[in-house]
Amino acid sequence: MRNTLLRMLAALMCSLAACADVTPVTDFDLEKMAGKWYITGFATNAQWFVNHKAGMKVGTAMLVPTAGGDLDLSYANLNADGTCWRMTHLAKKTDTPGRFTFHSQVWNNDNDMRIVDVLYDEYAVVHTIKTKDGVSEVLNKLYSRTPEASVTLQQKFTQFSLETGILPDNIVILPKNAECPEA
């Protein structure tokens, strides 16, 4: 009975967090977001993550602003067998600086992405609400300009993820990984 109650409470927290108004950082600068980032932290209550988090490692993200103010996102992760997993999205700007939307063809979901904390030459915390078939899930990522995030950044990311309804076991600082060769 207690476990059932805890699961229900966790699900409620997650749904409330998905509806919470997490706002992008003030004075967002798209050009300063440009370049290579390492995805060093990952946090979500989504079942796919719970099933795969043990095998996840640091990956890279290339963020390229477009002339129209959108953001080209290119992700790459080196798999254990030496192959590379890659995914790209064109994140469309919204009326709110630092907030972008895109549809993932790979996962068939709609994404509402917000850069909620950033020090452009060091780190960014990205909060995304993913919606598929009317069900929303929160995904937080810690981007770092280096392959390892400082302990202070890890703590900041963990605290933010807890505040957005992520269960403590579902907040992961990813282990280092070799990089995919340039595509």
Secondary structure, 3 states (H helix, E strand, C coil): CHHHHHHHHHHHHHHHHHHCCCCCCCCCCHHHHCEEEEEEEEEECCHHHHHHHHHCCCEEEEEEECCCCCEEEEEEEECCCCCEEEEEEEEEECCCCCEEEEEECCCCEEEEEEEEEEECCCEEEEEEEEEECCEEEEEEEEEECCCCCCHHHHHHHHHHHHHCCCCHHHEEECCCCCCCCCC
